[in-house]
Each structure stands twice: as C-alpha cells, then as structure tokens.
Amino acid sequence: MPHWSRQVEPREPPDVLVAGGGMAGFSAAVAAARSGARVLLVEQYADLGGTATTCGVGAFCGETVGQGEVFDDVIAALDRLGAVQDYAPYACREFRKFDHELLKFVLADLAHAACVELLLHARVVDATRSGRRIDQVLLHTAAGLSAVAPRVVIDCTGNAALAHAAGLETLKGRPGDGLQLPMSLMFFIRDVGRPVAPMLPAGCRRYADKSELPMLSLWKEGDGKIGCKLKVIGFDSTDADGFSDSEIAARREMMSVLEFLQRTSHPTYKLDYVATQIGVREGRRVVGDYVLTEADLRAGRRFDDGIALGCFYLDAHSPTDTANVYQTEDRHVPPYHVPLRSLRPRGTDNVLVAGRCLSADQMALSSARVMTTASMMGQAAGLAAATAADAGIALNALDIPRLRADLSARGAVLDA
C-alpha cells in the first residue's frame, strides 16, 4: 500500500466543531454559538438541512412544538415566509409540511445570525485521537486539505463519519442479517397543462399495473407540483460502491415509475426536480455509553439525563420488500427520553453525536431519527459542548440537572 505524507494547513481552532449541517448539526451549531462558543460547522453540500433540503423531504415528522428554541426559530422564520403548514398536534397530524427550498435560506440565515462559522462544500476526511479525546480533524474543502483542533466535536454526519474516522466503535443494520432501513428517493413532477409523451429509457422496467409498483407516496405541493417518494431497498449507505449504486438504481426505478404515471394517472405531468441525494434512514450508529432500545421506547422510558423527547412511531419498513411492509405491526410508542449518554460515544471525553448516528438499536433509531427529535438532540449536544468547552471539563462531568434546566429554559419540553 502506498504511504502518503503531506503538510496540511491548520485552521484557527474553534471551541466546537460540528460535522454535518442537517437539522441535528444546524441545531447543535446554533445552540453552541448562542451559548458563547466559537463554532465551526462543516457541511458537504451547498445548503444546510440535510434530509430536509438536499434529500427533498418537505415535512417534519412528529411533534413540532416544544422541540427547543432553535427549532422554534426555524418554524417562525418559515411561517413569516408562508412556507410551513399551520400547527396541529402530533396526535392529530403526523406530518407538518414545509417548503424545502425556502428552508435552505432560513437555516443559513439563522446560522449567520448566531455567528456560526459556516464552511460549505467541505467534509471530514480523517481524525486522530489522543487517549479519550479527538485532537485533530482533517477536512477537505474547496481549497484542499486543512486540519483543525477543536476542544469538542459533535458528529452530525448521519453516518457517524467523524466517529468512524477516529476509530470509535460503531454498528449498523438490524441483528441477524445486518440489513439497513430502506432508502427513499424524492422526486417531483409538475403539470404542464398538455399531454406529454411517456418515455421509458432502454433497460428500465415497464410496469403494467399499479400493483407491481414499489412503495410510492404522492402528495400535492401546490402550483401544479406533486412530490413523489420512492422506496429503495438492498443497498448499504456506508459502502462506497453500494451507496453509488443506490443512486443509479433509484433513478432508473424513478424513470420506470414516471413512465407509468404519465401513461396512466398523470398524462400532463413531466419530471420537474430530483433530490440531490437519495434519502438515507440508517447508516452507522455509534456505540455510546448507553444504547437506546426498542424496549425503552415502548415503555416510554424516562432517564435522569434525558435531553430530548421523542414520540414518532416505529418507522421501520422491511429492508427486503419494496412494498409498504413494516417490520412490526405495533408501531405506536408513548413519549420517551433520549439520554445524553446515547449521544456520547463510549470511551471519549470530548465527543458527542446527534441525529441518526446516535447510540440506538435499529427499531429505536427508526423513531428517534426524525428531524424534530434530531433537532432537539442537536440543541442539547450544542449546549453541552459549549458548556464543557468553556469549563474545560469532560462531557461526562457535566452537571446534568443544570443542563436539563437550561434546555427547558430554551423551550425544550422534556417531561410531557
């Protein structure tokens, strides 16, 4: 194997480095910056929002009130732009639609207002550890390679890319066969007011009947646009070739579905927009000081270090069947806590995660991964990181009652 050696330009070290700018990473960065920390937020794409923007998922799942002041500010900004559905409790409506294109502006604007140092088109390449601490993180940016030495790091990459690069323990998939929750491709079609000629590229399957289609969800977006969500199975989001193959296969399947819709139910619609990235529900998850379990969720378990309150149902589709089939019939769970220990990778002092790479089993992840709960986790991680960086202490030495009180004061409902 070749050995590479190169001098890397150092960046000014932040108090807190947040890797990944989805709803969890955005919320972590803003919360930490509002707490007085110098924050660097690294995002691989041109926009913040992750699944909500890059992947085209235009609906918040679960409860959208009581998630914390950062999420409240997002909703308020969207509302001022007329870009979010009116509020209804989760018990009355499972999803709250929003305009995912305007969300891109809202998130960048709020991050800027909080004085977050935002580095777009950049991603984590590698990391080094010294004992229980990550001490150096290697980044790839538009200018090339650079290194940063933060006091605290928060991995919000979804696939635990930073934790994995640092050699921390991770897991993925379900017990037994290791299969991951299915992916989904979001694409959008628009009514052009005239018949369009259905076109099926060579090699794409021609569907004769609706019953043959893979799981497909359609919803109206307004202005003649319809959103489409297509279930994609059989790929590993943490494998380089597998992830690439998933994108290619998903778009070929999209063309088959599009041709069927144009030929049958939507003869005046043409393809309008396809999400930049396929939507990933599960990649790597860290092994934390506590692994949140399905049993915890079903029991509505509360923890002394509970820092987020989840309520969404167990959204675990079968990874082997393209139809609308779930792994469990009983999907309801009562409100439950996500403990801070599930955001703290085992054996570390200055590392947190938030979002879908938290320490949880697959069934627990299927609920806790949604954007509302991810934002709540992110706000907690950001506040915890800023506090630890300012005091110069390990994350496991934080005053948990004080942290929970601070989160409650910032609009997070932890004990509903």
N, C-alpha and C positions, 0 to 999 in steps of 0.2 A: 504494500500500500504506500502511495506517495505521502510524504510529510510536508505540510505547508507551513511556512513561517512568514509573518508579515507584521510590520509596525502598524498599529492601529491608533487613529486619532482619538484622544479621550474627549468626552463631553463634560461640561460642568456637572458635578454630581447633584442630583435632586435629593430631597428628603424622601420622596416616594416615587417609585417608577411603577406605572400601571401599563401592563402589556395587554392590548386588545381594547378596542373602543366600542364594543357593543353596549347594550343597556347596563350591564354589570360594570364594565370598565368605565364608561362615561360617568355613572353614578359614583363610583369609587373615587375617580379623579376629582370631580366637582366637590364631593364631601370633604376630601382631604385638603383641597385648596381652600375651601371656605373655613377650614379649621386652622389655617395659617401655614400649612406645609407648602414647600416648593415642589410642584408636581410635574412630572413628565409623563404624558400619555402617548403611547406608541400605537399606531393603527396602520394596518397593512393596505387599506383601501383609501379612497379619496374622501370618504364620509364616515362619520360616526353612526352608530346604530346597529351594526351587525345584522342579525337576523331581521330586524325591523326595517332595514333600509337596503343593504346590499342584497339580501335574500328576498326582499319584496313582501314580507309578511306584514300586512297592514291592519293588524288587530292585536290589542292587548288581551291576554287570557287571564281570567281570574278577577279578583277584586282590584279596583283601580283607585280606591280611596284608602288612606291610611298606610301607604307604602313608604312614606317619608317625604321630606320637603323637596328633595331633588326631583323625585318623580312628580310631585305636586306641581313643581315649576314647569316641568315638561308639558303636563296636561294643560296648565294655564296658558302657556305660550301657544300651544296648538289651538286652544279654544279661541284665543284672540284672533287667530288667522282663519277661523271657521273650518279647522282641519281635523276635528275629532268629534266623534259621536257623543251625544248627551249622555250624562251619567245614568247608570242603572246598577243596583247592587248585583253582585255575582250570583246571588240566589235567583235573580230574575233574568239575568242575561250572562252567558258565559264569556262573551267576547265584546270588546269595545273597539270599533273601527276607527282608523285614523289615516291621514294622507301620508304615506311613507316618503314621498318626495319632499314635502314640507318639513317632515321630521328631521331630515338631513340638515336643513338650515337651523332649525330650533336647537338641536344638540350642539352644533358648532358655536352658535351664538351664546348659549348658556355656558359652555366651557370657556369661551373667551372672556365672558363677564366675570367668571370666577378666577381668572388669571392662571388657568391651566396652560402649561407649555405643551402645545399640541404638535406632534410630529407625525404627519400623514405619509403614506407611501413608504412605510418603514415597518420592519418586523424583527422579532427576536431571532437570532441565529444560534447563539450558544450562551452558556453561563458557567461560571466557576463557583465553587463553594470553598469556604474555609470553616471547617468544623460544622456548626449548625447554622451558618449564615451563607446566603448567596452574596458574594462580594463584588463580582463583576458580571455585567451582562453585555454581550456582543450584539450590536444592532446592524442591520443592513438598511441604508437609506438611499435616497436619490444621489447622494454624494459618495456613496460607497460604504465601507465598514467604519464603525465607530464603537467605542466602549464607554460604558457608564457604570459608576459605582454608587448605587443608591443606598440609603440607610435601610429602607424597607421596600420590598417588591410585592406587587399584587398581580397575580396571573389571572387575567380575564380573557384568555385567548379561546376559550371554549374547548380546545383540545389539550389543555394543560401543556402548551408548547414550552413555556419557560420552565415549569417544574420538571418536565421530561428532559429538557436540555441540561438541567442541573443535576440529573441523575436521581431525582426523587422518585419514590415508589408510586406507580400509577396502575390502574386497572381499566378494563373496558369490556363491554358486552355483558351478556347475561350468563349466569352459571351454566355449566354443561357444554354448550357449543360456542360461547363467546360472541354470538351474533349481536349486532348493534341495532338500536331502534332505527326504523326506516327513515330515509331521507325524503324530502319533498322538493319538487321544482315548482316555483311560482312563475306563471306567465300570464299575459294579459292580452285580450282580444278586444277589438273596437268595431262598432257598427259604422260602416262607411256609406250606408244608405243605398247600396246597389248590390246585386248578386256578385259574388266572387267565384272564381273558378277554383275548386278544390284541387290541391296539388299534393301528390304523395311521392317523395323522393325515392329513388331506387333503393331497395333493401329494407324499407320501412314497412311494417306490418299494416295490412288493410283490415280494419275492424268492420265486420258485417253487422254486428248487433251491439246495442248498449251493454248487454250483459257480459260481453267479452272485455270491456274496458277495464283498465286498472282503476283503483280507487281515485276518484276525481271529484273535487269540490269546486262549485261555481258560485260566484256572488257578484252582485252589481256594485260597481264602483262609482257610478254617475257619469254624466257626459258621454253616454254611449259605450262605456268601457266595462268589461267584465273581467274579474280576476279568476284565475284557474290554479288549483293546487293539485299536483300530480304526485302520487306515491311512487317512490323508487326504492326497491329492495336489493339486497345482495352485495353491498359494497362496504368497504372499510374506510372511514373518513380519516384514519390515521396512517394509512398506507399511501405512499406517493403515487404508485401506479393505479391503485384501486380508486383513489379519490379522483384522479384524472379520468379514469374510465367511467366513473359515475356521472360526470358532467356530460360526456359524449353520449352515453346511453340514454340519459334523461332527455336530452334534446332530440334524439331520434324518436323516442317514445312520444315526446311532445308533438312532433310533426304528424305522427300517426293519429293521435287524438285530435289535433287541429283539423286534419282532413275529414275525420268522422263528423266533427261538429259542423263544419262547413257544408258537408254533404247531407246532413240530416236536420239538425235543430237550429243552426245559426248560419244560414246561407249568405247573409250580408256582412259577416264579420271577418276581419283579417287580423293577422298577428300584429300586435302593437308594441309589445315590450317583453323581454325575458330577463329575469333576475340575473344579476352579475354572477352570483354563486348559488349553487344548489343549497337548499336549507338542510342543515345537519342538526339532528336531535341529540346525537350522542357521539362522543369521541373518547379520548382518555379522561379518566377521573382520578384525582389524586387520592392516595390513601392518607387520610387525616388522623388526627388524634381521636376522632370519632367517625364512624361510618354510619350515616343516616340510613335507616332501613324502611322497607315497606311496612313492617310491623309498627314502627314508630308512627308512621303516617296514619295507619288505620286506627291506632289508639288515640290519635290527636295528642301525641306526647308533648309535654312542655319540659324545657330544660332550664336550669339555672342560668346558663349562658345563651339562652335563646335570643337571637339578634334579628330574626326575620320570621314572619308568619305566613306560611303557605296555606292554600286552600283548594287549588285546582285539582281536578280529578286525575286519576292514574291514566295518563295518555300514552299507553304503551301498545302501539299497533304490532301485529305479528310481523317479525322480520323475514318470514318465509312465504307470505301470501300477499299478492298485490291487491286483494280485495280489502274491504273495510272490516277487518277482523282484529279484535283486541286479544291480548294475552290473558286477560282476566275479565269475567263478566261483571263482577262487583267492582266498579271503578270509583265510587264515591269515597272521599276521605273527609273527616272533620278538619277544622283549622289545626295546624301543627307548627311547632317551632323548628327552625333550622338553627342548630347551635353553632357558636363561634368555633368550637373545636372541629366542626366539619369544614371550616374554611382554612384551617391551619394544618398544612402538611406535616405528617409525622416526622419528628427529628429535626425541626427547624425552629429558629428564633426570630427570623425577620421576613418570613414568607407567609402570604395569605393568598387564597384563591377566592373567586366569586363567580357566580353564573353556573353554567352546566358542567364545569370541571370540578365542582365541589365533591367532597368525600361522601358518596352515597351509593347504595346499590341501584341497579337499573330501574326497578319499579319506583323507588323513591325519587330518582332523577326525573322520571317521566312527568312528575308533577312539579317538582321544585325548579325545573329548568326554565319555566315560562318567564317572560320578560318582566312582569310585575314583581315576582319574587326575586328574580335576578337583580333588579334594580335595588330592592330592599337589602339584599345581601351586599351589593356593591357599596351602598351608602354606609353600611356597618363596617365593611372592610376599610373603606377610606378613612372613616373617623378613627378606627382602631389603629391604623397605620400612622396617621398623623400624630396621634397621642403617644404612641410608642417611640416614634422618631424624635419628637420634641423632648420626651423624658429620658431618651437614651436607654430604654429598657427592652427586654424581650417581650414578644407578643403574649407569651403565656404568663407574664407578670402583670398584665393589665388589671385594673380594678373593674371587674365585670359589672357589679351593681351600678357603678358610676357610668360605665359605657352604656348600659341599658337605659339609664335615666337620661343621658344625653340624647340617645336615639329617640326616646319618647318625646323629649322636648323639641326634637326636629321633625315631629309629625309621624313617626313610625308607630303604628298600633301593634303592640307585641302581645297583648293579652286579651284579645277579643274572644 
